[in-house]
Amino acid sequence: MKLHTHIKPISYLKSHAAQIVSELTASREPMIITQNGEATLAVMDIRSFQEHEETLALLKVLALGQRDIEQGRFRDADDVLASIEHLDQP
């Protein structure tokens, strides 16, 4: 993704909103909006946003799992499977 090709001033956003929606939906690339020459906003289509949020949620779960492992809060897979098998028996 080359963000430098998708940088527009805020005046462009104001005057081309419908066109921007169409372009972002089709390309699925974010657009950076500048104000007074500074990057201030990232605009993206809703599908990309949802995928981004799902990815962040998964990374958070992985980070929490890694922290549990580092703190010794885990069980061997064999122990877990044995406890599950024990529950299945009448």
trRosetta pair geometry for C-beta under 8 A, 3 or more apart (Angstrom, degrees):
i j d omega theta_ij theta_ji phi_ij phi_ji
1 29 6.2 165 -139 -135 102 97
1 30 7.6 43 -176 30 139 89
2 5 4.8 46 109 6 108 111
2 6 7.5 129 97 -2 66 93
3 6 5.7 -78 -154 51 47 98
3 7 6.8 68 151 -54 76 93
3 30 7.1 -13 -113 80 96 98
3 32 5.6 61 -179 -21 107 127
4 7 6.1 -28 -152 -11 38 121
6 29 5.8 -160 -67 132 157 116
6 30 6.6 133 114 98 148 52
6 31 4.6 -119 166 -114 106 61
6 32 6.1 107 105 13 82 79
7 31 7.6 162 -90 -171 24 68
7 32 4.6 -22 -107 72 74 107
7 33 7.9 169 -156 -84 56 19
7 34 6.3 40 -179 -27 98 113
7 39 7.2 -73 -132 -96 111 100
8 12 4.0 -96 173 73 117 146
8 13 6.4 136 107 -46 119 79
8 20 7.9 -127 49 -103 160 123
8 31 6.1 -6 16 177 111 116
8 32 7.4 148 24 81 61 55
8 33 6.0 -28 75 -109 80 64
8 34 7.2 -168 95 17 30 85
9 12 5.2 109 61 -1 68 99
9 13 7.7 -128 108 -1 44 87
9 33 7.2 54 177 -162 15 69
9 34 5.2 -51 -107 67 55 94
9 35 7.5 111 -160 -88 71 39
10 13 5.3 -48 -154 33 46 116
10 14 6.4 47 149 -21 71 102
10 33 5.4 77 -86 173 66 110
10 34 6.7 -115 -28 83 77 44
10 35 4.8 33 -27 -88 133 84
10 40 7.6 -11 -64 53 116 125
10 41 7.7 85 -95 24 94 130
11 14 5.6 -52 -149 35 34 114
11 15 6.3 11 160 -2 67 112
12 15 6.4 -70 -142 48 27 95
12 16 5.6 -23 175 25 68 120
12 20 7.9 114 136 -68 89 124
12 33 7.8 -155 64 -126 97 89
13 16 6.9 -78 -121 56 16 80
13 17 6.4 51 173 -84 59 74
13 20 6.4 12 -127 -41 63 165
13 33 5.2 9 -45 -120 140 132
13 41 7.9 13 -70 80 164 141
13 43 7.3 153 -119 -31 123 155
14 17 7.0 -16 -154 -45 17 100
16 19 4.4 -51 -177 49 93 118
16 20 5.4 104 117 -32 90 95
17 20 5.7 -57 -147 34 28 113
17 21 6.5 32 156 -22 64 102
18 21 5.7 -50 -153 30 33 114
18 22 6.7 31 151 -15 63 104
19 22 5.8 -56 -153 37 34 111
19 23 6.2 30 153 -17 68 109
20 23 5.7 -57 -144 39 31 110
20 24 6.0 24 161 -14 67 110
20 31 6.5 -87 -156 24 109 165
20 43 6.9 10 161 117 128 149
21 24 6.2 -60 -142 40 24 104
21 25 6.1 24 159 -19 62 112
21 45 7.9 105 -158 -102 58 85
22 25 5.9 -60 -147 37 25 110
22 26 6.3 17 159 -12 63 112
23 26 6.0 -64 -149 41 27 106
23 27 5.8 0 166 2 68 117
23 31 7.8 64 99 -56 118 133
24 27 6.2 -62 -127 51 27 94
24 28 7.3 85 174 -88 57 20
24 29 7.0 -118 -131 64 64 56
24 30 7.4 36 -137 -118 111 31
24 31 6.1 -89 -85 -12 114 111
24 43 6.5 -89 -92 125 158 96
24 44 6.3 -174 -173 -150 126 34
24 45 4.6 171 135 -51 95 90
25 28 7.5 11 -174 -67 21 61
25 45 4.8 130 -94 -113 51 135
25 47 8.0 89 -139 15 68 111
28 44 7.9 36 -167 -165 50 94
28 45 5.9 -75 -113 35 57 130
28 47 6.8 -54 -118 80 107 112
28 48 5.2 150 -163 -63 82 118
29 44 7.9 -117 128 -122 23 87
30 42 5.1 4 175 -176 134 99
30 43 6.4 150 -163 73 76 43
30 44 4.2 -43 -100 -79 88 99
30 48 7.0 -158 -62 127 84 152
31 42 7.3 152 76 -158 42 52
31 43 4.7 -19 60 60 94 100
31 44 7.5 171 17 -74 66 52
32 39 5.1 -31 179 -137 121 110
32 41 7.2 145 -161 82 49 54
32 42 5.8 -25 -101 -102 65 69
32 43 7.9 -174 -80 18 18 77
33 39 7.6 112 75 -150 37 60
33 40 6.3 -57 96 63 83 81
33 41 4.0 -12 55 66 110 107
33 42 7.6 -162 15 -77 80 21
33 43 6.2 58 -24 -15 113 112
34 37 6.0 -6 168 -146 128 12
34 38 6.0 152 -155 71 86 28
34 39 5.5 -52 -96 -87 80 44
34 40 6.4 106 -140 9 32 87
35 38 6.2 -32 67 61 64 83
35 40 4.5 -15 19 8 107 147
35 41 7.6 66 -19 -3 108 102
44 48 4.5 -100 165 86 120 128
44 49 5.4 150 92 -58 111 85
44 52 7.5 70 93 -14 159 143
45 48 5.0 89 62 12 80 104
45 49 7.0 -145 98 -8 39 91
46 49 5.3 -54 -145 37 35 116
46 50 6.2 36 157 -20 69 103
47 50 5.9 -53 -147 36 30 109
47 51 6.4 29 154 -16 64 107
48 51 5.7 -56 -147 39 31 111
48 52 6.2 36 152 -23 65 106
49 52 5.6 -55 -150 34 30 115
49 53 6.4 29 153 -18 65 105
50 53 5.7 -53 -148 36 33 111
50 54 6.4 32 154 -18 65 105
51 54 5.7 -53 -146 37 32 111
51 55 6.3 35 153 -21 64 106
52 55 5.7 -55 -150 35 29 112
52 56 6.5 30 152 -18 64 105
53 56 5.7 -52 -148 36 32 112
53 57 6.4 34 153 -21 64 104
54 57 5.7 -52 -148 34 32 113
54 58 6.5 32 153 -17 64 105
55 58 5.8 -55 -150 37 31 111
55 59 6.4 32 152 -18 65 106
56 59 5.6 -55 -147 38 32 112
56 60 6.4 36 153 -23 65 103
57 60 5.7 -52 -151 31 32 113
57 61 6.7 32 151 -18 64 103
58 61 5.7 -52 -151 34 35 112
58 62 6.4 34 152 -17 66 105
59 62 5.6 -53 -147 39 34 112
59 63 6.2 36 154 -21 66 105
60 63 5.7 -54 -147 36 30 112
60 64 6.4 31 153 -18 64 104
61 64 5.8 -54 -150 36 31 110
61 65 6.4 31 151 -18 64 106
62 65 5.6 -54 -148 37 32 113
62 66 6.3 34 153 -20 66 105
63 66 5.6 -51 -146 35 32 113
63 67 6.4 34 153 -20 64 103
64 67 5.6 -52 -149 34 32 112
64 68 6.5 36 151 -20 64 102
65 68 5.6 -52 -150 34 34 113
65 69 6.5 34 152 -19 66 103
66 69 5.6 -52 -150 35 34 112
66 70 6.3 33 152 -18 66 106
67 70 5.7 -54 -147 38 33 112
67 71 6.2 18 157 -7 66 111
68 71 6.0 -68 -146 47 28 101
68 73 4.3 -85 -164 75 84 104
68 74 5.9 112 133 -59 101 89
69 72 7.7 45 -179 -68 29 21
69 73 7.6 -88 -62 57 22 64
69 74 5.4 20 -102 -32 64 141
75 79 4.8 -107 170 81 109 128
75 80 5.4 127 101 -54 120 93
76 79 4.6 94 64 3 86 104
76 80 7.2 -157 94 -5 46 85
77 80 5.6 -56 -149 38 36 112
77 81 6.1 33 156 -17 69 107
78 81 5.9 -56 -145 40 29 109
78 82 6.2 31 155 -21 64 108
79 82 5.7 -54 -146 36 29 112
79 83 6.5 27 156 -18 63 106
80 83 5.9 -57 -151 36 30 108
80 84 6.5 30 151 -19 64 106
81 84 5.6 -54 -148 36 34 112
81 85 6.3 35 154 -20 67 105
82 85 5.7 -52 -146 36 32 112
82 86 6.4 38 152 -24 63 105
83 86 5.5 -48 -149 32 33 118
83 87 6.8 36 151 -21 62 101
84 87 5.8 -54 -156 31 35 111
84 88 6.7 33 149 -20 65 105
85 88 5.7 -55 -152 32 36 113
85 89 6.9 38 152 -27 65 102
86 89 6.1 -53 -156 23 33 112
